[in-house]
Amino acid sequence: MKKMIALALACALSATLLAGCAMDDPQSSGASESTSGVGSGKREVNICSWGEYIDTSLIAQFEEETGIKVNYQTTDSNETLYNLLETTGWSGFDVVVPSDYMISQLIEEGRLAELNYDNIPNFAKIDDRFKNLSYDPENKYTVPYTWGTLGIIYNTQRVTEPVTWDLMFDPDHAGDVLMIRNSRDAFGIALMSLGYSVNTTNEEEIRQAYERVAQANKDGVYQAFVMDEVFQLMESGSAAASTYYAGDYLSMLEANPDLAYAVPESGSNWFVDAMCVLKDAKNKDEAEEWINFLCSTEASLANMDYIWYASPNKEALEKYPEYYEETYGEPLDEELYEIMAAPQGVLDRCEAYLVLPAETRTLYNDLWTQLGVAG
């Protein structure tokens, strides 16, 4: 219902959003005016991001404001994104939106362009706690887009016991559990269930994590390994539990009020997904213009409202409860807001993924192949 209302309001919001992007910083309108070819139909930007990860009306608004054609493609995991770039060529996209550990790998491999922040004045609106993070300590390459937590989504009608990571390996729920279909998260969940760090490079610990996932798979615990398929399966009540991200849980909750979300007390992963420009990008100016647009407070508010992921824009984070109440005529549920924008106490018991050494990444890939799960 929230998204239906949001779509109905899109036309009314359009003028405000377009004006707001220019108003966020006095330099931002100048950045648009300084680029040539606006309205010519010749400028474009090629983007690869995640599914269900943008208020799609923002694409049309950006195109209308700048005359830049947006070619938007989605993928479902960092590993799939990397394979896509390897397969199709690194010049095929301008902007990509990887997660922290994949950003580190792309920087390590020399795949990202240093950004000209003069073209991204709205970067000043990013909360300082999301700048100079471990994956880009000098903030040369990235602008944060969203952040959140990885947790357990479960059906309260079918899961009544205390929710811990052990649920994801429990034979009592055989055939009713969905495991995430990427090696970093799947093995990370197993590592956390064993009391290990998600960033361990200890081969024995990683192999124990693999064995835990493999044994649960052998025991029939998993109905499937999934990425975006999780939406339909959890919303329809076809599974009792899954692992996925906080923002996606809030989208699922709109379709199925029996769902709940937990970050286990033992900890989890908290992540930042950031916008990057590839070193071989053909449209760097347009890429930076797109990034600046999405950094604006107005675009950030629209995105938070549509995709339920927290923005790193400090003003948007502070204004969203008021924005929600003005839009829907009722206050934002505080518990839901704290799932979207996890308080520091939750983040303190979570770990961010760090890039792993090449030999550890190879071990992950070999074990994932051995597991025999596509994706």
C-alpha atoms as one frame of an Amber mdcrd trajectory, in Angstrom:
protein
   0.000   0.000   0.000   2.846   2.407   0.834   4.371   1.934  -2.618   0.990
   2.363  -4.327   0.505   5.676  -2.530   4.043   6.685  -3.356   3.447   6.031
  -7.045   0.225   8.031  -6.954   2.130  10.945  -5.446   5.004  10.752  -7.936
   3.668  13.425 -10.252   2.979  15.805  -7.386   6.439  15.224  -5.932   8.284
  15.544  -9.238   8.571  19.327  -9.265   9.717  19.372  -5.639  12.314  16.682
  -6.214  13.741  18.362  -9.297  13.913  21.739  -7.613  15.310  20.174  -4.456
  18.196  18.492  -6.219  19.365  21.869  -7.488  18.675  23.555  -4.138  20.554
  21.036  -1.989  23.821  22.741  -2.825  24.282  25.995  -4.754  26.919  24.304
  -6.914  24.696  21.437  -8.003  22.735  23.419 -10.577  25.983  24.751 -11.977
  27.259  21.202 -12.409  24.284  20.423 -14.623  24.610  23.650 -16.618  28.307
  23.134 -17.243  27.854  19.916 -19.189  27.025  20.146 -22.867  24.373  18.389
 -24.866  21.478  18.639 -22.404  18.341  17.692 -24.258  20.317  16.569 -27.325
  19.525  12.920 -26.755  23.233  12.093 -27.129  24.224  11.940 -23.485  23.712
   8.743 -21.514  24.762   6.902 -18.410  24.922   3.125 -18.002  24.162   1.836
 -14.515  24.201  -1.580 -12.878  22.614  -1.889  -9.438  20.481  -4.300  -7.412
  16.868  -5.247  -8.014  14.184  -3.446  -5.954  16.782  -0.777  -5.156  15.532
   2.539  -6.501  12.345   4.551  -6.693  12.052   4.167 -10.463  10.348   7.567
 -10.824  13.731   9.095  -9.981  15.133   7.764 -13.251  12.535   9.678 -15.273
  13.061  12.787 -13.151  16.809  12.704 -13.706  16.344  12.241 -17.458  13.907
  15.169 -17.577  16.189  17.471 -15.616  19.447  16.688 -17.402  18.582  15.276
 -20.807  20.807  12.307 -19.959  19.415   8.911 -20.991  19.638   6.359 -18.187
  20.289   2.722 -19.162  19.567   0.785 -15.976  20.358  -2.892 -15.428  20.109
  -4.978 -12.279  22.003  -7.900 -10.811  21.450  -9.904  -7.648  24.801 -10.215
  -5.858  28.293  -8.761  -5.743  29.685 -11.937  -7.239  27.176 -11.866 -10.105
  28.028  -8.217 -10.715  31.733  -9.007 -10.911  31.134 -11.908 -13.299  28.912
  -9.683 -15.459  31.639  -7.065 -15.741  34.230  -9.725 -16.541  31.977 -11.228
 -19.210  30.563  -8.131 -20.897  33.574  -5.840 -20.536  34.507  -3.234 -17.963
  33.573  -0.339 -20.251  29.980  -1.512 -20.580  28.817   0.316 -17.446  29.586
   3.716 -15.973  28.129   3.459 -12.459  28.011   0.315 -10.329  26.735  -0.082
  -6.754  28.787  -2.813  -5.040  28.946  -3.574  -1.341  31.891  -2.735   0.878
  34.049  -5.843   0.421  33.571  -5.893  -3.361  34.499  -2.212  -3.532  37.790
  -3.049  -1.814  38.453  -5.757  -4.378  37.683  -3.434  -7.303  40.013  -0.777
  -5.866  42.708  -3.411  -5.312  42.383  -4.470  -8.954  42.490  -0.877 -10.257
  38.971  -1.048 -11.681  37.543   2.196 -10.240  38.014   5.819 -11.257  38.847
   8.487  -8.728  35.840  10.791  -8.389  35.817  14.527  -8.992  33.870  15.651
  -5.948  33.496  19.152  -7.447  30.875  17.462  -9.624  29.244  15.842  -6.587
  28.604  18.775  -4.198  25.809  16.871  -2.462  28.500  14.568  -1.068  28.682
  17.152   1.719  25.283  15.883   2.893  26.599  12.380   3.593  26.880  11.732
   7.331  30.535  11.657   8.403  30.128   8.180   9.911  29.700   6.807   6.361
  32.820   8.468   5.000  36.404   7.165   5.018  35.288   3.622   5.798  37.657
   0.685   5.585  36.805  -0.169   1.977  37.751   3.358   0.773  39.670   5.012
   3.628  40.580   8.168   1.688  37.154   8.454   0.001  38.675   8.637  -3.450
  36.303   6.299  -5.242  32.900   6.015  -3.605  29.745   7.786  -2.508  27.560
   5.769  -0.091  24.093   4.957  -1.424  22.385   2.839   1.250  23.242   0.972
   4.434  21.634  -1.606   6.655  21.876  -5.003   8.285  21.677  -8.642   7.281
  19.208 -10.567   9.413  16.753 -13.438   9.660  13.288 -12.974   8.188  10.836
 -15.453   9.647   7.149 -16.285   9.644   5.822 -15.868  13.190   3.110 -18.475
  12.527   5.734 -21.136  11.844   8.777 -20.134  13.891   8.030 -19.845  17.596
  11.416 -20.584  19.160  14.017 -17.890  19.946  15.595 -16.777  16.675  19.345
 -17.347  16.360  21.594 -18.229  13.443  21.048 -21.893  14.336  17.600 -21.578
  12.761  19.281 -21.521   9.360  20.677 -25.031   9.934  17.835 -26.627  11.908
  16.569 -30.031  10.621  13.307 -29.370  12.497  12.538 -26.842   9.753  13.633
 -29.104   6.895  12.358 -27.934   3.531  11.200 -24.642   5.003  14.387 -22.524
   5.062  15.789 -20.289   2.323  19.558 -19.778   2.333  21.032 -16.785   0.585
  22.717 -17.641  -2.719  26.107 -16.001  -2.436  29.193 -17.416  -0.809  30.178
 -14.425   1.333  26.813 -14.227   3.106  26.096 -17.967   3.249  29.485 -18.869
   4.707  29.394 -15.705   6.811  26.129 -16.837   8.425  27.693 -20.197   9.198
  30.799 -18.514  10.598  28.664 -16.361  12.892  26.681 -19.410  14.029  29.998
 -21.018  15.010  31.184 -17.941  16.885  33.796 -16.918  14.306  34.415 -13.587
  12.624  32.912 -13.071   9.170  36.345 -11.778   8.158  38.357 -14.769   9.300
  41.123 -15.965   7.021  41.603 -19.154   9.026  41.138 -21.999   6.550  39.932
 -24.465   9.186  37.215 -22.060  10.378  36.066 -21.403   6.811  35.945 -25.124
   6.075  33.866 -25.668   9.216  31.451 -23.014   7.951  31.272 -24.754   4.583
  30.580 -28.085   6.266  27.750 -26.553   8.259  26.060 -25.229   5.113  26.749
 -28.439   3.185  25.360 -30.653   5.955  22.178 -28.595   6.231  21.785 -28.809
   2.480  22.300 -32.590   2.608  19.744 -32.860   5.427  17.147 -31.098   3.275
  16.939 -28.027   5.491  16.990 -25.720   2.493  13.987 -25.372   0.280  16.212
 -23.346  -2.032  19.204 -21.044  -2.266  17.802 -17.672  -3.301  18.479 -14.045
  -4.004  15.582 -11.861  -5.191  13.320 -14.927  -5.395  13.079 -14.536  -1.615
  10.451 -11.821  -2.025   7.789 -14.028  -3.585   8.553 -17.026  -1.378   8.416
 -15.178   1.936   5.542 -12.902   0.980   3.422 -15.872  -0.092   4.196 -17.847
   3.076   5.958 -20.563   1.094   8.883 -20.698   3.542   9.290 -20.278   7.278
  12.634 -18.486   7.400  15.263 -16.861   5.244  18.233 -14.550   5.475  18.102
 -11.236   3.678  18.472  -7.540   4.237  16.503  -5.192   6.492  15.148  -2.968
   3.735  13.870  -5.944   1.778  12.177  -7.336   4.886  10.209  -4.099   5.247
   9.046  -4.414   1.644   7.975  -8.026   2.286   6.145  -7.009   5.443   3.771
  -4.883   3.400   2.616  -8.057   1.635   2.708 -10.427   4.626   2.166  -9.027
   8.154   3.071 -12.429   9.683   6.741 -11.773   8.924   9.268 -10.551  11.477
  12.952  -9.610  11.361  15.763 -10.354  13.793  19.417  -9.433  14.050  20.676
 -12.232  16.340  22.135 -11.137  19.650  25.383 -12.865  18.687  25.785 -10.341
  15.872  25.469 -10.041  12.129  26.798  -8.134   9.142  26.125  -4.441   8.619
  26.860  -3.138   5.178  27.224  -0.055   3.044  26.500  -0.155  -0.670  28.173
   2.687  -2.535  28.082   4.259  -5.979  31.318   3.953  -7.948  32.453   4.945
 -11.420  34.386   2.336 -13.349  37.841   3.338 -14.569  36.881   2.422 -18.153
  33.567   4.330 -18.012  32.657   6.076 -21.243  30.423   8.668 -19.559  32.219
   9.840 -16.409  30.693  13.338 -16.276  27.207  11.908 -16.641  28.003   9.266
 -14.026  29.001  11.920 -11.496  25.891  13.931 -12.325  23.759  10.855 -11.591
  25.557  10.254  -8.300  25.079  13.876  -7.257  21.353  13.669  -8.049  20.872
  10.574  -5.888  22.792  12.235  -3.032  20.271  15.062  -2.741  18.059  15.094
   0.318  14.876  15.021  -1.758  15.981  12.041  -3.865  17.253  10.285  -0.734
  13.892  10.740   0.996  12.028   9.403  -2.028  14.350   6.406  -2.179  14.060
   5.639   1.531  10.303   5.770   1.233  10.175   3.475  -1.773  12.846   0.863
  -1.089  12.925   0.975   2.748  16.726   1.172   2.845  18.389   3.791   5.037
  20.144   6.651   3.312  23.567   7.917   4.413  22.294  11.473   3.757  22.157
  12.961   7.269  19.288  15.329   6.524  17.218  12.560   4.943  17.735  10.292
   7.953  16.589  13.041  10.299  13.650  14.170   8.159  12.236  10.799   7.125
   9.819  10.260  10.069   8.302  13.706   9.413   8.268  13.028   5.651   6.446
   9.753   6.230   3.804  11.313   8.470   3.185  14.151   6.011   2.901  11.692
   3.122   0.679   9.050   4.729  -1.134  10.970   7.429   0.071   8.745  10.254
   3.259   8.503  12.314   6.043   6.149  11.268   6.252   3.078  13.476   9.422
   3.567  15.537  10.222  -0.157  15.555  10.102  -0.298  11.758  12.275   2.789
  11.475  14.885   1.176  13.733  14.915  -1.884  11.486  15.529   0.325   8.453
  18.050   2.616  10.174  19.549   0.379  12.838  20.562   2.226  16.020  24.210
   2.266  17.009  23.628  -0.398  19.668  22.685  -2.885  16.941  25.557  -1.858
  14.680  27.991  -2.266  17.565  27.336  -6.006  17.652  27.691  -6.361  13.876
  30.734  -6.620  11.630  31.290  -5.023   8.256  32.732  -7.330   5.626  36.359
  -6.617   4.799  37.969  -7.637   1.554  39.596 -11.043   1.985  43.072 -11.930
   0.672  43.187 -13.433  -2.802  43.938 -16.927  -1.507  40.929 -16.772   0.847
  38.664 -15.595  -1.976  39.872 -18.538  -4.020  39.037 -20.880  -1.136  35.527
 -19.393  -0.925  35.046 -19.867  -4.665  36.318 -23.447  -4.585  34.076 -24.386
  -1.664  31.060 -22.692  -3.260  31.680 -24.644  -6.454  31.992 -27.812  -4.377
  28.657 -27.025  -2.737  27.106 -27.087  -6.210  24.844 -24.060  -5.838  24.330
 -21.903  -8.910  24.946 -18.183  -8.586
